[in-house]
Amino acid sequence: MSTVIAAPVDRLLYTPEEAAEALAIGRSTLYELMADGALKYIKLGRCRRIRRTDLEAYVANLAPLPN
């Protein structure tokens, strides 16, 4: 008997906790980025969600430190 494992669904929206985990940063740091306007987010009712494209744009705009 074989077991089929489904591939994980590629999310379009992340909760702040999920986004923090994806960026490997703390939850409070993520909320600071959102408050400073460095990371865009949307509000759905009382909930905040971060688009996958906004996470990718944030990472793409990070400048590496000089050696």
N, C-alpha and C positions, 0 to 999 in steps of 0.2 A: 504494500500500500504506500503510495507517495503522497507527500504533503506539499501543497502549493503555498508558497509564501508570497503575498502581494507586495509589490514595490511601494515604498512610502509615497504618500501624496505630496506633490510639490505645492506648498501653501502659497497663496497670494497675499494673505494678511497674517500678521503675527501679533500675539499679545506682547506687551512690554517684557514679560518674563521670558517668552520664547525668543524674542529679538535679542535680549541680553545674552541668553545662552548661545545663540547663533554667532554673536559677535565676541563671545568669550570675555564679557565684561560683567560687572555687577549690575543688579537691578537699579540701585540708586544712581549709578553713573549714567545708565541709559535714560532715566528720568531727567537728569541734569542736562543731557544732550538735547532732549526734547524741549525742555524749558528754555534753553539758550537758543533754540532754533537751528541747531547744528544737524538735527535729525528730524525730518518731517514726519508727521503722523496725521491720522484722521480720527474723528470722533464719531462713533456710532452710538447715539444715545449718550449714556454715561461712560461708555467703554472707549478706550484708546486702542487703536490698531496701527501697525506700521506695515506699509506695503513692502513687498519683497524688493521692488525696484528702488524704493527709497533707501533700504538697507544697502543695496548694491552701489547706489550713487554715493552714499556716505563713505563706504570703504574705498571706492575709486578715487575720492577726493582727499583721502588721507595722504599727507606728505611724509615720505620717509625721512628719518633723521640723518644728517650728514655723518660720515665716518670720522 
